[in-house]
């Protein structure tokens, strides 16, 4: 293990206990974690970008386990041995994603983790319970027009990041891989353990969903309810899912918005809620879309974020999660599993698995 890798692993363990208090105990100026990942907000690289608001068809996959025909040379063949992946095989995929997250720290704030969460979120958040269309089954963001929807701007970075993993483990569908990438990123960024079950299959461009199914950060509570009720969520679940905004940042070349929500955008904590309630938010004066900024002008909130504390029914959940990180983690775990499984025709008896994070 290299010194820089050991340093980053130590930082992950140590940071979890201090991240929630960083706004009080640490100065707001930037500092760099030696060796790579930054656990604080900073300017994004000029030639790369990450998460806001939050390929061609791959290998043939069938059934909850995902059957893959292969030969010793690695090429598919109908006459070759049938490979049925086990939990251990999926753990290997998880470990490969985690390894790539550790090795590649040349992205926003030192981690590709937030953009992987955004990919999994946006792949799942297109579900419509009335028509049964959309959701994580299909990985249709690989194709236009869905991949070109404004809400998905910048997510090619996440898809490209996972492509080497797909090439190494060709038996996994893109659909399952993208969700596993989100699960891995959440856990590796100090979040809760997220149960996962495979069984998604890839579909072609005909299954692309229409534009407008994902939340618009410029709108308020009525819009949020319209989007999330369509998927089958309630007010509490809307607020719990919004906690993912503790991660990542917005970019002017994507959503048009600019900046991170928290001071530790590569660590999942309840800071998003505490900042919403405790900071003095004002409208930013600039040429971009309407957004709010804190007193230090280091952080931002979207109109949709601010709506959570303006709406009485939603505010109660913001207050709950701001007071209790464990309560947030428990509810976030449950609701993100629900989101990731929307519209997936799992075979009866398909079990949910949990994977060991590298920092455990």
C-alpha positions in Angstrom: 0.0 0.0 0.0 1.4 3.4 -1.0 1.8 6.2 1.5 -0.8 8.3 -0.3 -3.3 5.5 -0.3 -2.8 4.8 3.4 -3.2 8.6 4.1 -6.5 8.7 2.3 -7.8 5.6 4.0 -6.8 7.1 7.4 -8.5 10.3 6.4 -11.8 8.5 5.6 -11.9 6.9 9.1 -11.0 10.1 10.9 -13.2 12.4 9.0 -16.4 10.6 9.7 -16.4 11.7 13.3 -15.5 15.3 12.6 -17.2 16.2 9.3 -20.5 17.2 11.0 -18.7 19.6 13.2 -16.4 21.0 10.5 -18.5 24.1 10.0 -17.9 25.0 13.7 -14.4 23.7 14.4 -12.7 24.3 11.1 -12.0 27.6 9.2 -13.9 28.0 5.9 -10.8 28.4 3.8 -9.7 25.5 1.6 -7.2 22.9 2.7 -5.8 20.0 0.7 -5.7 16.4 2.0 -2.2 15.1 1.1 -2.3 12.5 -1.6 -5.6 13.2 -3.3 -9.2 13.5 -2.1 -10.3 16.8 -0.6 -13.0 16.6 2.0 -14.0 20.2 1.6 -15.4 22.3 -1.2 -13.2 23.9 -3.8 -13.2 25.2 -7.3 -13.7 22.5 -9.9 -11.0 21.7 -12.5 -11.5 23.8 -15.6 -11.6 20.7 -17.9 -13.7 18.5 -15.8 -17.0 18.6 -13.9 -19.3 16.6 -11.6 -22.7 16.3 -10.0 -25.6 18.8 -10.2 -28.9 18.5 -8.1 -28.1 16.1 -8.0 -23.0 3.3 -25.0 -24.0 1.0 -27.3 -26.0 -2.0 -26.0 -23.9 -4.2 -23.8 -23.7 -7.8 -23.0 -26.9 -9.9 -23.0 -28.1 -10.5 -19.4 -31.1 -12.5 -18.3 -32.7 -13.3 -15.0 -32.0 -12.1 -11.5 -28.6 -13.6 -11.4 -27.5 -12.5 -14.9 -26.4 -15.4 -16.9 -23.3 -14.9 -19.0 -22.0 -17.3 -21.7 -18.3 -17.3 -22.0 -15.2 -19.2 -23.0 -11.8 -19.3 -21.4 -10.7 -16.6 -23.9 -13.5 -14.3 -22.6 -15.6 -14.2 -25.7 -19.3 -15.0 -25.6 -20.6 -18.2 -27.1 -23.9 -20.0 -26.9 -22.0 -23.3 -26.6 -19.8 -22.1 -23.8 -20.3 -22.6 -20.0 -23.1 -20.8 -18.3 -21.8 -18.4 -15.6 -24.3 -17.5 -12.8 -22.8 -14.6 -10.7 -22.8 -15.0 -7.0 -22.7 -12.4 -4.2 -18.9 -12.8 -4.2 -18.8 -11.9 -7.9 -20.7 -8.7 -7.2 -18.4 -8.0 -4.3 -15.5 -8.1 -6.8 -17.3 -5.6 -9.0 -17.9 -3.4 -5.9 -14.2 -3.7 -5.0 -13.1 -2.7 -8.5 -15.3 0.4 -8.4 -14.0 1.3 -5.0 -10.4 0.8 -6.2 -11.0 3.1 -9.1 -12.5 5.7 -6.8 -9.4 5.5 -4.7 -7.0 5.7 -7.6 -8.7 8.4 -9.6 -8.8 11.6 -7.5 -8.4 14.1 -10.4 -12.1 15.1 -10.3 -14.2 17.6 -8.4 -13.1 17.9 -4.8 -10.9 14.8 -5.3 -13.6 12.1 -5.9 -15.8 10.7 -8.6 -18.1 9.4 -5.9 -20.8 12.2 -6.1 -21.2 11.9 -9.8 -21.6 8.1 -9.5 -24.4 8.7 -7.0 -26.0 11.2 -9.4 -25.8 8.7 -12.3 -27.6 6.0 -10.2 -30.2 8.6 -9.0 -31.0 9.9 -12.5 -31.1 6.4 -14.0 -33.7 5.5 -11.4 -35.7 8.8 -11.0 -37.4 8.5 -14.3 -39.9 6.0 -13.0 -43.7 6.5 -13.6 -45.9 4.3 -11.4 -48.9 4.9 -13.6 -47.4 3.6 -16.8 -44.7 1.4 -15.3 -42.1 3.0 -17.5 -38.7 4.3 -16.6 -36.6 3.5 -13.6 -33.2 1.8 -13.3 -34.1 -1.2 -15.4 -32.7 -0.6 -18.9 -29.8 1.9 -18.6 -31.4 3.8 -21.5 -29.4 6.9 -20.7 -26.8 5.3 -23.0 -28.8 6.5 -25.9 -30.1 9.8 -27.3 -32.5 11.4 -26.5 -32.3 10.4 -22.8 -28.6 10.9 -22.5 -29.0 14.4 -24.0 -31.7 15.5 -21.6 -30.6 18.7 -19.7 -31.0 17.0 -16.3 -28.4 14.4 -17.4 -25.7 16.9 -18.5 -22.3 15.8 -17.4 -23.2 12.2 -16.6 -21.2 10.8 -19.5 -18.3 11.3 -17.1 -19.8 8.8 -14.7 -20.7 6.4 -17.4 -17.2 6.6 -18.9 -15.7 6.1 -15.4 -17.5 2.8 -15.0 -16.8 1.5 -18.6 -13.5 -0.2 -17.6 -15.4 -2.0 -14.9 -17.9 -3.2 -17.4 -15.1 -4.4 -19.7 -13.5 -6.3 -16.8 -16.8 -7.9 -15.7 -18.8 -8.2 -19.0 -21.5 -10.4 -17.4 -22.9 -7.5 -15.4 -25.6 -5.4 -17.1 -25.1 -1.6 -17.4 -28.3 -1.3 -15.4 -27.0 -3.3 -12.5 -23.5 -1.7 -12.8 -24.7 1.9 -12.5 -26.8 1.2 -9.4 -23.9 -0.8 -7.8 -21.7 2.2 -8.6 -24.1 4.4 -6.7 -24.2 2.0 -3.8 -20.4 1.8 -3.7 -20.0 5.6 -3.8 -22.4 6.2 -1.0 -20.6 3.6 1.2 -17.1 4.7 0.3 -18.1 8.3 1.2 -18.9 7.3 4.7 -22.6 6.8 4.1 -24.8 4.0 5.4 -24.6 0.4 4.1 -27.1 0.2 1.2 -28.7 -3.2 0.5 -28.5 -4.2 -3.2 -30.0 -6.8 -5.4 -29.2 -7.6 -9.0 -31.6 -8.4 -11.8 -31.8 -5.4 -14.1 -31.5 -5.9 -17.8 -30.3 -3.5 -20.5 -32.8 -2.2 -23.0 -32.5 -0.4 -26.3 -33.2 3.2 -27.3 -36.9 2.5 -27.8 -37.3 2.4 -24.0 -35.9 5.9 -23.5 -38.1 8.0 -21.2 -39.4 11.4 -22.1 -37.7 14.6 -20.9 -39.1 16.3 -17.8 -39.3 13.4 -15.3 -36.4 14.5 -13.1 -36.6 17.3 -10.5 -36.0 20.8 -11.6 -33.8 22.6 -9.0 -35.3 26.0 -10.0 -38.8 25.1 -8.8 -40.6 24.8 -5.5 -42.5 22.3 -3.3 -45.5 21.8 -5.7 -43.1 20.7 -8.4 -41.2 18.4 -6.1 -44.4 16.7 -5.0 -45.5 16.3 -8.6 -42.2 14.6 -9.6 -41.8 12.4 -6.5 -45.5 11.5 -6.0 -45.4 10.2 -9.6 -42.7 7.7 -8.5 -44.6 6.7 -5.3 -42.8 8.8 -2.7 -44.2 10.9 0.2 -43.1 14.1 1.8 -40.8 12.4 4.3 -39.1 10.4 1.5 -38.6 13.5 -0.6 -36.7 15.2 2.2 -34.7 12.1 2.9 -33.6 11.8 -0.7 -32.7 15.4 -0.8 -30.0 14.7 1.7 -27.9 13.4 -1.2 -27.2 17.0 -1.9 -24.6 16.8 0.9 -22.5 15.4 -1.9 -21.0 17.1 -5.0 -21.6 20.5 -6.5 -23.4 22.3 -9.4 -21.7 23.5 -12.5 -22.5 26.4 -14.7 -21.9 24.4 -17.9 -24.5 21.8 -16.9 -27.4 22.9 -14.8 -26.3 26.6 -14.9 -26.1 26.7 -11.1 -22.8 27.0 -9.3 -21.1 25.6 -6.2 -21.4 23.0 -3.5 -24.1 22.5 -0.9 -21.8 21.7 2.0 -18.2 22.2 3.1 -17.5 18.4 2.9 -18.9 17.4 -0.6 -17.2 14.0 -0.6 -18.6 12.8 2.7 -22.2 12.0 3.3 -23.5 13.5 6.6 -26.6 15.4 7.7 -24.8 18.7 7.1 -27.2 19.6 4.2 -30.1 19.9 6.7 -28.2 21.7 9.4 -26.9 24.2 6.9 -30.4 24.8 5.5 -31.6 25.7 8.9 -28.7 27.5 10.5 -27.1 29.5 7.7 -28.4 32.9 6.7 -29.3 32.4 3.0 -29.7 35.2 0.6 -30.2 35.4 -3.2 -27.0 35.5 -5.1 -26.5 38.5 -7.3 -25.0 37.2 -10.6 -25.8 36.5 -14.2 -26.8 32.9 -13.6 -30.1 31.3 -12.6 -31.7 32.1 -9.3 -29.9 30.4 -6.4 -29.1 31.2 -2.8 -25.7 31.6 -1.1 -24.6 31.5 2.6 -23.0 34.3 4.5 -19.5 33.3 3.4 -20.5 33.0 -0.2 -18.9 29.6 -0.3 -22.0 27.5 -0.4 -25.2 27.5 -2.4 -28.8 26.2 -2.2 -31.2 25.8 -5.0 -34.8 27.1 -4.9 -35.9 23.5 -4.6 -33.7 23.0 -1.6 -34.9 26.2 0.1 -38.5 25.1 -0.5 -38.0 22.3 2.0 -37.8 24.7 4.9 -40.5 27.0 3.5 -43.0 24.2 3.3 -44.4 23.3 6.8 -45.0 19.6 6.0 -41.5 19.1 4.7 -39.7 21.4 7.2 -40.5 19.0 10.0 -38.3 16.3 8.4 -35.5 18.7 7.7 -35.5 19.6 11.4 -35.5 15.9 12.4 -32.6 15.0 10.2 -30.6 18.1 11.2 -30.8 16.9 14.8 -30.1 13.2 14.2 -27.6 11.9 11.7 -28.5 8.3 12.5 -32.2 9.0 11.8 -31.2 10.5 8.5 -29.0 7.5 7.6 -31.7 5.0 8.4 -34.3 6.8 6.4 -31.9 7.6 3.5 -30.9 3.9 3.3 -34.5 2.8 3.0 -35.6 5.4 0.5 -32.5 5.1 -1.7 -33.1 1.3 -1.9 -36.7 2.1 -2.9 -35.5 4.5 -5.6 -32.9 2.2 -7.0 -35.5 -0.6 -7.3 -38.3 1.3 -9.0 -39.7 -0.6 -12.0 -37.2 -3.5 -11.8 -38.9 -6.9 -12.5 -36.9 -8.9 -10.0 -37.4 -12.6 -10.0 -39.3 -13.9 -7.0 -36.9 -14.8 -4.2 -34.1 -12.5 -5.3 -32.2 -11.5 -2.2 -30.8 -8.2 -1.2 -27.1 -8.3 -0.4 -24.8 -5.9 1.4 -21.2 -5.3 0.4 -18.3 -4.6 2.7 -16.9 -1.2 2.1 -13.1 -0.9 1.8 -12.9 1.5 4.8 -14.8 -0.9 7.2 
